[in-house]
Amino acid sequence: MMKKYKLLSVIWLSALCTGFAACGDKEEKEDTNFAQAIAGTYLGSLRIGETESSDAQIVITRDDDRHAVLKMNETVMGLPVDIECRTDVTGDGQAYRISGNTTFYMPAEEAPVPVPVDVSGTFDRAGKTSIQIVVDVPALGSMTVIFEGQKR
């Protein structure tokens, strides 16, 4: 009787352990690599107030799962604007958002002038984006540059 009890205990314990082991990794893990989802080259237009220019390009590269780097090298109102900004990336798998800030150095006669820049934007699964770049230019005040484009 004691041998049967030990044997049943061992079988029951083995079945229980196997059951727990089988439950572990079968759940689907949520994809949180948001930066990879939006990484790419976007072609579109830039708008500052009533002035719009087409053929603008913004490049987004993945830094890590939740951070991306936005690069824009365009001429805005006759001035070269070369912005590189590390952004936070959030999303839900259907839409993504970026936000970040950096300093742009505006060319000047004596020395480049530091200009604070705030970047925010949205991306959808189809690759459409709308990005706002707010530049606080000394003596001129705040200017908002809006980029609207499509992932290439």
C-alpha positions, -999 to +999 in steps of 0.1 A: +000+000+000+028+024+009+046+017-025+014+024-044+010+057-025+046+068-033+041+057-069+009+077-072+025+107-055+054+107-079+031+103-110+008+131-097+038+154-090+053+147-124+019+155-141+016+187-121+051+199-130+046+191-167+013+211-166+030+241-151+059+239-176+036+238-205+018+270-195+048+292-194+058+308-227+028+302-249+013+337-244+019+362-272+042+390-262+032+425-270+054+441-297+070+471-281+095+479-308+077+511-317+108+528-331+113+501-357+077+504-368+081+541-377+117+540-389+122+550-426+123+579-450+092+602-452+086+624-483+061+652-480+057+690-476+068+716-451+045+744-441+053+775-421+022+797-418+010+803-454+043+793-470+045+757-482+073+738-499+070+703-514+097+677-518+107+678-482+122+647-465+125+635-430+144+604-420+135+585-388+160+559-375+156+534-346+177+542-316+162+515-294+127+500-290+111+532-276+134+559-290+140+571-325+161+598-341+145+623-365+167+640-391+157+669-413+181+688-436+160+714-454+160+750-464+133+769-445+126+805-454+160+807-471+179+794-442+196+759-440+179+739-412+198+708-401+179+692-372+187+659-355+165+651-325+163+620-303+126+613-296+105+592-273+082+568-292+049+556-279+021+536-296-004+509-295+004+490-327-021+511-347-007+546-343+025+559-329+036+593-314+070+609-311+081+637-288+115+652-281+136+684-280+170+695-291+190+726-299+195+738-335+225+761-341+214+788-365+242+802-387+251+838-378+280+861-387+299+860-354+289+826-340+261+801-344+230+810-323+215+782-302+178+778-310+156+755-289+135+730-309+105+709-298+094+680-320+061+661-318+043+640-343+019+611-352+023+581-375-003+557-386+001+521-398-003+532-434+029+552-431+012+587-430+028+612-407+022+647-394+051+662-375+053+696-358+087+712-352+085+743-330+115+765-333+120+794-308+141+819-329+157+847-309+142+881-318+115+865-340+097+843-315+082+809-319+077+794-354+059+761-361+071+741-390+046+714-400+057+684-421+031+661-436+042+631-455+042+595-464+067+567-457+086+558-488 
